[in-house]
Amino acid sequence: MAEKEATVYIVDVGRSMGERRHGRPNTDLEWAMEYVWDRITTTVATGRKTATVGVVALRSDETSNDLQEDPSFSKISVLSDLGQVLMPDIRRLRAAIKPSHTNKGDAISSIVIAIQMINSFTKKLKYKRKIVLVTNGTGMMSNDGLEEIQKKIQEDGIELAIMQVFSRAFVPFNLANPAKNEALLRDFAESCDGIYGTLEQAVSELEIPRIKVTKSMPSFKGFLSLGDASKYETALRIPVERYFRTYVAKPPSASSFVLRSGTGTEQEEAGAGAGQPSSDGEALTTVRMSRTYQIDDESAPGGKVDVERDDLAKGYEYGRTAVHISQTDENITTLETFAGLEILGFIHMDKYDRYLHMSNTNVIIPQRANDKASLALSSFIHAIYEQDSYAVARLVTKEAKPPLIVLLAPSIEKDYECLIEVALPFAEDVRSYQFPPLDKVVTVSGKIVTEHRNLPNNELHQAMNDYVDSMELDEEELPIDDSYSPLLHRIESAVRYRAVHPNDPILEPSEQLTKFAHPDKELVRRSHGSLEKLVSAANVKKVPPKTKGRKRQRETEKPLSGLDVDALLKQEPKRTKISPENAIPEFKQMLSRADSLDTIHDAVKQLASIIETQIKHSLGDANYERVVEGLGTMREELVDYEEPALYNDTLRALKGKILGEELGGDRKELWWLIRKSKLGLIDRAASEMSNVSEEEAKEFFSAN
Amino acid sequence: MTFAFPRVNRVSGSSSQLRKGWPWVSLFYAHPDNLKERENMADDSYTRDEENIEEEEVDETSFRAVKDAILFAIDVSSSMLEPRLSEGSKKSGEESPTSAALKCAYHLMQQRIISNPHDMIGVLLYGTESSKFYDEDGEHGGDLSYPHCYLFTDLDIPSAQEVKELRALAEDEEEARKILKPSKERVSMANVLFCANQIFTSKAPNFLSRRLFIVTDDDNPHGDSKSQRSAATVRARDLYDLGVNIELFPISRPDHEFDTSKFYDDIIYKTSPSDGEAPAYLQPDTNTSTAKGDGISLLNSLLSSINSRSVPRRSLFSNVPLEIGPNFKISVNGYLLLKRQEPARSCYVWLGGETPQIAKGVTTQMADDTARTVEKSEIRKAYKFGGEQVSFTLEELQALRNFGDPVIRIIGFKPLSALPIWANVKHPSFIYPSEEDYVGSTRVFSALYQKLLKDKKIALVWFIPRKNAAPVLGAMVAGDERIDENDVQKVPPGMWIIPLPFADDVRQNPESSMNVSPDSLTDAMRQVIGQLQLPKAVYEPHKYPNPALQWHYRILQALALDEDHPGEPEDKTKPKYRQIDKRAGDYVLAWSDELDATFSKMFGGTAATKSTLVKRGPKDGADSAGDPPAKRVKIEDSTGGAESEVKRCYEKGMLSKLTVAVLKDFLVAQGRSAAGKKADLVDRVEQFFEQK
């Protein structure tokens, strides 16, 4: 478990903190609070009760602290005692921390108060104690009893950090003894092993994401074995343990909520604004899933009936057959396995394709406190390393778990030796999609061609060669250590930010997160010449968006032999009327033969009426997919033939009939399917010839 | 991956829904493995959706359903039924082309139940004497729509019964003889094609991929009959316009090479511009090597070429710009060539009717306070923070996920050797150029690919595969083409994007004691390793079917067909123990001696050892009867003793006298679960000895 923490933040809220400096848009206090809020919300985000925080205001209008009897502790108020900070505290603090009307109040005294707070809260228990003071150092400070305070801080093991709001170079001359104060604070901090720094530095460090360190637990403890120890005396077994080497850190996950009924509407009207959550989250209620179970039943309206849970058994699908499994047979489909890491054999390093890695990686290390095991494993690691080999092994992490095939690679560093383990694909994990070679072209006639527009010529080869070499990264290693999960840190910081600034819009990702989104500027500058040569040798042309996805040229629609099937089709006398059973091909063929707009009109009319008949005669949703296919084909073709109006008219008429229940009753589900399939009106974005705007097309679908 | 159940429902809110410990309907839920990482119920379906978006192969542009339907059209003629002997083969090999085709269809059907559980498959025999098409069977009079076409398995997701029937047809001669009778009259190819057309039109409407696999040895079914030919040509065009792809699996006759130019070149379409120099892949595979030869090799080559086309090529993302330099882009498509195949999740089966039926779950979202149904647009997403929720609108949440448009942007190059073996988090994506957005993409991609391959370099890329996908840093690696022994491509040429871990994803190495092996000991181990190379020193995935996955479906098949328990599972992932002993046994013993010697030299017996390093043989222990006199591995640590102690107690029936710690140690050492109470442990130890 993580150590208990007690941290007191002392914020200087003196009048002078309300000033703006160096052209910054926010006041010193606001700027300082960026830092303080970030620290506090990071603690809150852990959700730990034992990570306690207290907040003290220095140079406040009021005085409120345990030592307030003593005048030297005036103008210091404890805003929040040590404890777990929750959202209501954040809201309260946000309201309380404002520039005051005074510049009085002693920073050193406030530290004494903080020590006092920590003392009475933590008693003698084990705690990580810390005081953070943020000030512009312009108040009056007394150095009375400084040594005693220092001693106390050190005795109690309190870590002290003092943040100076501005750097020395910009100290405005009209303030009281800034240089003297600075020296005092610096000496003070340093004399009790604390930190003294500028806020500028601290704020800039906020940009660097903090990585959560997770302690790994072993995911397997057992033997690395060679041979079957139960049958052969020559079997070799080394006791080992397995831990994560990599494991993807997932961003926090969000839950679903809706506004609480009743209060919800008021809340929204109360000025929280469109969609903005109000600063008090009270009005939200969780969303629950309710589940019912249905089976197909042709006799029921809608073709489905609800069934009782009690009539349900667990099972699996085998094809479309339902196989149920009785509770006593629960594990019947589980393969019997026993835990172990068993070596199958060895492969050559150079013959391993790196892309076969299927999973995160793990380390295999010798059993703890077993020197013989560590010696034995070391000999294995060194031997496969010297043989340029990897081992292939079968891993079962626990009894009855499915086996995995894993690769074991040697990893030898100066002070650490282990095997790196990663999952390999099984036969079923490999999909054989075929692609043509990239270094030659095989033509239809079977000829091998080495000069072709799809192949680079010598000039392009050379230019690519030079460009790749010029873009070589300088760093020795891949930048894994400075790359941070953009999504994870962006969401985490957005949550922290919103907690404090509920009405602000979300922020752009910080620079650190997108550092690797683009090549380094210097590298780009250096390779600029090579790139220009490459671009000219490549001669790549962007396809204008207009012609993209346009209908293929008709003459390409020929079989391999190049036979003119269109000519044959023309001879078929019966094909002037589209037959319902072969509607899609005949519709397409009719369009391709069309020599007048009338024919196109006619084809569309015929197909539309076939579609309507299909709807009318559809038993439940039986024909819906056919309808969607017919409509989709019509839409695609008419976009290609630049006759969007024909489709749009058809669809408008169809919508009327569907929603008017003229096509065999309630067909709303079909309309929903048409929407889902995005078969709406053809708008101007889809076809230049259309007179329907994008808004209109949207409107057409949204209104029922 | 696991099939263990009941599925622990971490995501349910209310216990009333957990009656009787029913497992949850998996339709709703993430795989239990994934659940471990989650904390919170309401998240689950949402997160799962997101994950699906990450992995599913989608076509955003089309209204068509992303499904595949394959209809086998198998020629049943006397020459197709003529058995071909396999000479020199150990198996008594007699295989006719038709039965080979049926076996392939059966194999593919079984395979697709596992790999594509929502895709359809059907088998149409043609040239048969009898005919069958839906409600027509040719026996009750009336005109036949499709004479000599026999729809053996209707196009659908196969049922267990259909699997069984097809297996019977492929393997049971008696069954086959009834149906596989060639007709005397020649079947009309036009009719066969239109029959297929009707099957696709009615059974697989709106499928993105519909494929007709024709298996035949007749390269010229209609000879010189011009009208028959042109009728067939027109029907083939209908299929083309319907979006059905014809894939031909030609079989050469012993005395005649199959010649596609005689008939099939008029039937099969290419999808590219009619450019004589067009790359071959743009046309359907008529150039696949024709299957020929004797029975077994015929079956194998047919299997190999059908397997290579078992799944339609679906892209993971399409036309994503590959940005080679600032303002220099080409376009590529992405594919998932490697993806862990998991068994389908369990589901609920309704037992209230005559036949069991899958029950579908319908989810409604309700507000917790009033139980009213909630519209999607009302939902806000919130994170737990400081005891409350910090909320965002769906739009804001989407904006937070947005790091720009999809792109693969090269930010520099490094030698391949700079990519550490541990730097991996998941399977890679495969990319191949597309000319759709940028003409010339292929040649530029080719130049880059060849350069990276030649110089063994990788590109470091910023990778956003699709809109709102989380960006990753990836290593782009060039992969060479690989061909199998049947000349079928095994691994395509192209580039692989390997997602790299972020700093957040890298775990610290756990503490570990290090004792570096001296050369003498390492050398002894090298001797062992040298004996045990896998064939060709390569890992071949296709040799290792996933035993747990296969077993799962094998059992389901047996249950569905009410067959006997299949007995022992076949597991090719088990090491070849006998060979290991034979080849490396002596070297292991030598290494073990060296280890002991080194160890006592280094530590003089003071070091900590907890466990056996070299295991004694089973005979070693209590009964010394058959002890080989040969040199034995000396072990003087405690566990070895403890093991024989456990065995002794077992034999005397006194296991319960042993302490829980001893029992646990023993079980763990045998790879057995050590969970549960003492009685469970004793049971398990007993089981262990009984099995031996």
Interface residues (C-beta under 8 A of the other chain):
Chain A: T41 V44 A45 G47 V85 L86 M87 P88 D89 I90 P209 I211 K212 V213 T214 S216 P218 K221 G222 F223 S225 L226 G227 D228 A229 S230 K231 Y232 E233 T234 A235 L236 R237 I238 P239 E241 Y243 F244 R245 T246 Y247 V248 A249 K250 P251 P252 S253 A254 S255 S256 F257 V258 L259 R260 S261 G275 Q276 P277 G281 L284 T285 T286 V287 R288 M289 S290 R291 T292 Y293 Q294 I295 D296 K304 V307 E308 R309 D311 L312 A313 K314 G315 Y316 E317 Y318 G319 R320 T321 A322 V323 H324 I325 E330 N331 I332 T333 T334 L335 E336 T337 F338 A339 G340 E342 I343 L344 G345 F346 I347 H348 K351 Y352 D353 R354 Y355 L356 H357 M358 S359 N360 T361 V363 I365 P366 Q367 R368 A369 N370 D371 K372 A373 S374 L375 A376 S378 S379 F380 I381 H382 A383 I384 E386 Q387 S389 A391 V392 R394 V396 K398 E399 A400 K401 P402 P403 I405 L407 A409 S411 D415 Y416 E417 C418 I420 V422 A423 L424 P425 F426 A427 E428 D429 V430 R431 S432 Y433 Q434 F435 P436 P437 L438 D439 V441 V442 T443 V444 S445 G446 V449 H452 R453 N454 L455 P456 N457 L460 H461 A463 M464 N465 Y467 V468 D469 M471 E472 L473 E476 E477 L478 P479 I480 D481 D482 S483 Y484 S485 P486 L487 L488 H489 R490 I491 A494 V495 R496 R498 A499 P502 P505 I506 P509 T514 F516 A517 H518 P519 D520 L523 V524 S527 L531 L534 V535 A538 N539 V540 K541 K542 V543 K548 G549 R552 Q553 E555 T556 E557 K558 P559 L560 S561 G562 L563 V565 L568 L569 E572 E581 N582 I584 P585 E586 K588 Q589 N623 E625 R626 V628 E629 L631 G632 R635 S677 K678 L679
Chain B: M1 T2 F3 A4 F5 P6 G13 S14 Q17 R19 W22 P23 V25 F28 E37 R38 E39 N40 M41 A42 D43 S45 Y46 T47 T61 S62 F63 R64 A65 I113 I114 S115 P117 D156 I157 P158 S159 A160 Q161 E162 V163 F194 N197 Q198 T201 S202 P205 N206 S230 T233 V234 A236 R237 D238 L239 Y240 D241 L242 G243 T260 S261 Y264 D265 D266 I267 I268 Y269 K270 S272 P273 S274 G276 E277 A278 P279 A280 Y281 Q283 P284 D285 T286 N287 N307 S308 R309 S310 V311 R313 I324 G325 P326 F328 K329 I330 Y335 L336 L337 L338 K339 R340 Q341 P343 A344 S346 C347 Y348 V349 W350 L351 G352 G353 T355 P356 Q357 I358 A359 K360 G361 V362 T363 T364 Q365 M366 A367 D368 D369 T370 A371 R372 V374 E378 I379 R380 K381 A382 Y383 K384 F385 G386 G387 E388 Q389 V390 S391 F392 T393 E395 E396 L397 A399 L400 R401 F403 G404 R409 I410 I411 G412 F413 K414 L416 A418 L419 P420 I421 W422 A423 N424 V425 K426 H427 P428 F430 Y432 E436 D437 Y438 V439 G440 S441 T442 R443 V444 F445 S446 A447 L448 Y449 Q450 K451 L452 D455 K457 A459 L460 W462 A470 P471 L473 A475 V477 G479 E481 V488 Q489 K490 V491 P492 P493 G494 W496 I498 L500 P501 F502 A503 D504 D505 V506 R507 Q508 N509 P510 E511 S512 S513 M514 N515 V516 S517 L521 T522 D523 A524 M525 R526 V528 I529 G530 L532 Q533 L534 K536 A537 V538 Y539 P541 H542 K543 Y544 P545 N546 P547 A548 L549 W551 H552 Y553 I555 L556 Q557 L559 A560 P569 D571 T573 K574 P575 K576 Y577 I580 D581 A584 G585 D586 V588 L589 W591 S592 L595 T598 F599 M602 F603 A607 A608 T609 K610 S611 T612 L613 V614 K615 R616 G617 P618 D620 P628 R632 V633 D637 V668 A669 Q670 G671 R672 S673 K692
